[in-house]
């Protein structure tokens, strides 16, 4: 009789393997370049300093009436950050992508446990732990609260990490697609907008009577995991042990649901083929279409270049991000200042300035493909038509948007009398930005790296970018000096009947300056085609 098969050796635990893998990925990433090491060390130091500051600040809140409100809301905001982190930084942690493990003989349940432990290695979990410990120290009073805090602190950390992992596993196919990369590039915009909203909210809270106005919100958030774990500490400190157990139970249940959802997503990812490529291949090839807005564009070179520029705005991630950032920030600054009662209608010129910057480094967005554009330019006339078409494509968006922002700002402030002069000044500034942007594109071109979501300038070209943008902004302000001086003089002379003339004057002046800038930039562009191609091809 054949001998019995040997017993299968006990499978080694995945947890130490994945922890070592996480540490190896981190170490190997830091070995790639000194710049990456410096960025990691700097970010780690900043994160730890902020964590230490929050820990000390929360401890100092101990005994204050608003301590529970602050802690509960901070934990809630922290959980939101963990939920959205994978959507904005999908490439920040290679272990967030479970599809890398598809070919390995691993089962989802032990894989989830091992990945959960490995996820606790990093700056983010340490930051979360510091905040959770600080919140517990601020709220704990009595032996019962201490026992609840011993459970609540690690529970808060585990729920946050599991939340991030579950979201990443559920959306990893999107995050690794082109749309996902676009979403990652837009993360800086979301952070900037969030800061503006946070600043506005803080000022509103101060005007409404301080943190006491947030107590109704905190009363709801303290029942939402993982903030319910922090709420359980406060409930235990006040003697409501039944409420504390219920709040802890909610966080435990949330952890179980997240782990189940994470395991379900892993099972689906590891057993279901990704059919996106097949679906894309099965689609019929798109034919060039001249319908829609393109039919309204002029013919010849002008319409072709305008169509190409507009497609850059819609399809290229870097160009799209720059435009969306300019549109959003250009609206937020004047509108939010007007809502806070500290603004001026002249803040609407900020929108014109943000949008005018898009004219700078026009050839950088072409990258090495600029050689095809260079093949079509043989005379200054060709260069002029190229630059003019790009400026016209930009005006299709910037001109109506500048008018919209100025009108909205005037409506919020109720200052309709100053609308013509503010709009005229904004249009003059926009024309000056187009003029200096055309010259800067010819004289100071630089490459925009396409392989990095967060680098907008190729190494060694930072000085060119600074000169191009800030030098152009200063030159634009100087070009607008006549309109600015006239506006100041008419207001000082109380010539209200003549202020309306600043609108057509600003429009005409901006158009004339833009035309002059294009005329100056055209021969320089035609003469410097090899230099421009070399500069924009470095990324």
HELIX and SHEET records of a PDB file:
HELIX    1   1 UNK A   14  UNK A   31  1                                  18    
HELIX    2   2 UNK A   34  UNK A   60  1                                  27    
HELIX    3   3 UNK A   67  UNK A   88  1                                  22    
HELIX    4   4 UNK A   94  UNK A   96  5                                   3    
HELIX    5   5 UNK A   98  UNK A  101  5                                   4    
HELIX    6   6 UNK A  108  UNK A  118  1                                  11    
HELIX    7   7 UNK A  123  UNK A  139  1                                  17    
HELIX    8   8 UNK A  143  UNK A  175  1                                  33    
HELIX    9   9 UNK A  178  UNK A  185  1                                   8    
HELIX   10  10 UNK A  187  UNK A  207  1                                  21    
HELIX   11  11 UNK A  210  UNK A  214  5                                   5    
HELIX   12  12 UNK A  215  UNK A  221  1                                   7    
HELIX   13  13 UNK A  227  UNK A  237  1                                  11    
HELIX   14  14 UNK A  241  UNK A  271  1                                  31    
HELIX   15  15 UNK A  276  UNK A  282  1                                   7    
HELIX   16  16 UNK A  292  UNK A  296  5                                   5    
HELIX   17  17 UNK A  300  UNK A  315  1                                  16    
HELIX   18  18 UNK A  317  UNK A  339  1                                  23    
HELIX   19  19 UNK A  345  UNK A  348  5                                   4    
HELIX   20  20 UNK A  349  UNK A  356  1                                   8    
HELIX   21  21 UNK A  357  UNK A  359  5                                   3    
HELIX   22  22 UNK A  364  UNK A  369  5                                   6    
HELIX   23  23 UNK A  370  UNK A  374  1                                   5    
HELIX   24  24 UNK A  380  UNK A  413  1                                  34    
HELIX   25  25 UNK A  419  UNK A  443  1                                  25    
HELIX   26  26 UNK A  462  UNK A  466  1                                   5    
HELIX   27  27 UNK A  467  UNK A  471  3                                   5    
HELIX   28  28 UNK A  472  UNK A  479  1                                   8    
HELIX   29  29 UNK A  481  UNK A  492  1                                  12    
HELIX   30  30 UNK A  496  UNK A  499  1                                   4    
HELIX   31  31 UNK A  501  UNK A  527  1                                  27    
HELIX   32  32 UNK A  529  UNK A  536  1                                   8    
END                                                                             
